[in-house]
Amino acid sequence: MRVLSGSPVDWHPGDERRAVAIGVFDGVHRGHQAVLSAMVEAATGAGLVAAVLTFDPHPRSVVAPQRAPRLLTTVGQRVGLLGDLGVEVVAVAPFDDRVRLLAPEAFATELLVDGLGAVSVTVGSDFRFGNDRTGDAGTLEQLGESLGFAVSVVSLVGGDEPVSSSQIRRLVADGEVTAAADALGRPHEVVGRVVPGDGRGRGIGVPTANIDLPPMLAVPGRGVYAVTASTDGLEWLPGVANIGVRPTFGGDAERLEVHLLDTDLDLYGRELRVRFIARIREERTFDGVELLVAQIRDDVEAARSLLA
């Protein structure tokens, strides 16, 4: 798979004819997958290259920074998921003030036609583009007639409550990771580097990997979860994770700690991928370390059962 970045004027499609799906695709959830599947099918049927036009940073972080969402996926995760769905070219356009202010016709001309060589374009029925989101799927169809590309519009997935990245972010924030997985089509995953902690977990017999979380990543609400984790091509290992401030120890900084079951690996400095399978319980304060340790043992057994 090829990844294009930087200014669209430097993408140079040459003679390559492409089918293009457009969207932020944060989370690459089931609704996105319907759009991408339709695009890949169109590309295959017409002998075109399957391509995606996506954006970084998230448009809302530029248009309304105070309402910028926590992201379900990093750009790297998003690109990997797109590749798994058969996308051959991913163009990551910088969403800056220049792109934001493009009129719909300029957007279609510069990014789709000149930048990507699009002859087929697929979008969701809620698609909006151009300055102040003035363009929609109907606008794109009209532009396609004059600029030389066909447009396919895919209905939203989920009926009266369509699957959306916003909906999934709310589920994740509420700790409803099983419902989030249903909407995503896979477990929600958090990626971060393992950093040294204070050693309390190892001191009570439950060594944990402390994850340095990117600030804008969507992290499940505070509590204890059954998870699987992997790093550097390692097989997915079962584990139990805690997200919170560790109130029993008087903590105040939120952190993600992962205990891998029956495994004690040196993970410092490595990037750990953590998939959230099910929520076990809420975060609680315990009257002493012994009660906390007893609860952790129960949490480990609950995780074993959920992951079996």
Disulfide bonds with the S-S distance in Angstrom:
none
